[in-house]
Amino acid sequence: MTGTDVAARIAELRGADAVDAAELDALWDALAPVCAEEILGRWKGDSFATGHPWRVLLVACRWYGKHLNAVDDVKPLICRAEDGSLYSNVDLTGGEASLWNVEFRGEVTATVVYDTMPVLDHFKRVDEDILLGVMNGKAPVLHNGHHFYFLLERQA
């Protein structure tokens, strides 16, 4: 599968009513890793309908995305307040995060490392402005043996 095919399939799955996490595993394997310094910026988030409970949690907290300001200044859970403003939801995460290059499934790729939770968000490039993310860590990150997959889209 070419990079263009993978990007097209991810775009299709983005709006699907049901997505097989095993297919996301295969698409992940076909993408190129990224370095932490390459993905600094503000990102809007989206997720896939795999049945993973993290999707429900993120919708409930009105997750907007992530702000990767610097390798040592990451706001991993940007949410939308009632008034529409954006804020870093440190109540839910217990803190913020940093950005490292970490090995996952045999490849080193950019990874958000949470300050106070045993959670890692690994990233691979779909295209210049979209990243595929996979949440990794201790329970309850895995659901029925599958990771939580999400997308980040670069914001201007």
C-alpha positions as CSV (number, residue, x, y, z in Angstrom):
1,M,0.0,0.0,0.0
2,T,1.4,3.4,-1.0
3,G,1.5,6.4,1.3
4,T,-1.3,8.0,-0.8
5,D,-3.4,4.8,-0.4
6,V,-2.9,4.8,3.3
7,A,-3.8,8.5,3.6
8,A,-6.9,7.9,1.5
9,R,-8.0,4.9,3.6
10,I,-7.4,6.9,6.9
11,A,-9.6,9.7,5.5
12,E,-12.4,7.2,4.8
13,L,-12.1,5.6,8.2
14,R,-12.2,9.0,9.9
15,G,-15.9,9.4,9.2
16,A,-16.9,5.7,9.4
17,D,-19.5,4.6,11.9
18,A,-17.4,1.5,12.9
19,V,-13.7,1.0,12.4
20,D,-11.7,-2.2,13.0
21,A,-8.7,-1.5,15.3
22,A,-6.8,-4.2,13.5
23,E,-7.0,-2.3,10.3
24,L,-5.6,0.8,12.1
25,D,-2.8,-1.4,13.3
26,A,-2.0,-2.3,9.7
27,L,-2.2,1.3,8.5
28,W,0.1,2.4,11.4
29,D,2.7,-0.1,10.2
30,A,2.6,1.4,6.6
31,L,3.3,5.0,7.8
32,A,6.7,6.7,8.4
33,P,7.8,7.7,11.9
34,V,8.4,11.4,12.7
35,C,10.9,13.2,15.0
36,A,9.7,15.2,18.0
37,E,11.1,18.5,16.7
38,E,9.2,18.0,13.4
39,I,5.7,18.0,14.9
40,L,5.9,21.1,17.2
41,G,2.8,23.3,16.9
42,R,-0.9,23.3,17.6
43,W,-3.0,20.3,16.5
44,K,-6.7,19.6,16.3
45,G,-7.7,16.1,17.3
46,D,-10.2,13.5,16.0
47,S,-10.7,9.8,16.8
48,F,-12.0,6.6,15.2
49,A,-15.2,4.7,16.1
50,T,-13.4,1.5,17.3
51,G,-15.6,1.2,20.4
52,H,-12.6,2.2,22.6
53,P,-13.9,3.9,25.8
54,W,-11.3,6.7,25.5
55,R,-13.3,8.1,22.6
56,V,-16.3,8.5,24.9
57,L,-14.2,10.2,27.5
58,L,-12.7,12.7,25.0
59,V,-16.0,13.6,23.6
60,A,-17.4,14.1,27.2
61,C,-14.5,16.5,28.1
62,R,-14.9,18.3,24.7
63,W,-11.3,17.4,23.6
64,Y,-10.0,19.8,21.0
65,G,-6.5,18.6,20.4
66,K,-2.9,19.0,21.6
67,H,-0.5,21.9,21.8
68,L,3.1,20.7,21.3
69,N,4.8,24.0,22.1
70,A,8.3,22.7,22.7
71,V,9.8,19.3,23.5
72,D,9.5,20.2,27.2
73,D,6.2,22.0,27.0
74,V,3.3,19.9,25.8
75,K,-0.4,20.4,26.6
76,P,-1.8,17.0,25.7
77,L,-5.4,17.5,26.5
78,I,-6.7,20.8,25.1
79,C,-10.4,21.0,25.7
80,R,-13.1,23.5,24.8
81,A,-14.8,25.3,27.7
82,E,-18.5,26.1,27.8
83,D,-17.7,29.6,26.5
84,G,-15.8,28.2,23.5
85,S,-12.4,29.1,24.7
86,L,-9.6,26.5,24.8
87,Y,-7.8,25.3,27.9
88,S,-5.3,22.7,29.0
89,N,-7.3,20.1,31.0
90,V,-4.8,19.3,33.7
91,D,-7.6,18.1,36.1
92,L,-8.2,15.0,33.9
93,T,-4.5,14.2,33.2
94,G,-3.0,15.3,36.5
95,G,-0.4,17.5,34.7
96,E,1.0,18.1,31.3
97,A,3.6,16.3,29.2
98,S,6.8,16.4,27.2
99,L,7.7,15.2,23.7
100,W,10.4,12.5,23.2
101,N,11.5,10.2,20.5
102,V,10.6,6.7,21.8
103,E,10.7,3.2,20.3
104,F,7.3,1.6,19.7
105,R,6.8,-1.6,17.7
106,G,10.4,-1.6,16.6
107,E,10.6,2.0,15.3
108,V,11.6,5.3,17.0
109,T,9.0,7.9,16.6
110,A,7.8,11.2,18.2
111,T,5.9,10.4,21.5
112,V,4.0,12.5,24.0
113,V,5.1,11.3,27.5
114,Y,2.6,12.3,30.2
115,D,4.0,13.8,33.4
116,T,1.8,12.0,35.9
117,M,0.2,9.1,34.0
118,P,1.6,5.9,32.6
119,V,0.5,6.9,29.1
120,L,2.4,7.5,25.9
121,D,1.0,8.9,22.6
122,H,3.1,7.7,19.6
123,F,2.8,9.5,16.2
124,K,3.4,8.7,12.6
125,R,3.0,11.0,9.6
126,V,-0.1,10.5,7.3
127,D,0.8,13.7,5.3
128,E,2.4,17.1,6.0
129,D,-0.5,18.2,8.1
130,I,-2.0,15.0,9.6
131,L,-0.5,12.6,12.2
132,L,-1.9,9.2,13.2
133,G,-1.6,8.8,17.0
134,V,-1.8,5.7,19.1
135,M,-2.2,5.7,22.9
136,N,0.0,3.2,24.7
137,G,0.5,2.4,28.4
138,K,-1.0,0.6,31.3
139,A,-4.6,-0.2,31.8
140,P,-7.1,1.1,30.9
141,V,-5.3,2.2,27.7
142,L,-5.9,-1.2,26.1
143,H,-9.5,-2.1,25.3
144,N,-10.2,-5.7,24.2
145,G,-6.5,-6.0,23.4
146,H,-6.5,-2.9,21.2
147,H,-4.9,0.6,21.5
148,F,-6.8,3.9,21.2
149,Y,-6.1,5.5,17.8
150,F,-6.6,9.1,17.0
151,L,-5.7,11.8,14.4
152,L,-4.1,15.2,14.8
153,E,-4.4,17.9,12.1
154,R,-2.0,20.8,12.1
155,Q,-3.6,24.2,12.8
156,A,-2.3,27.5,11.5
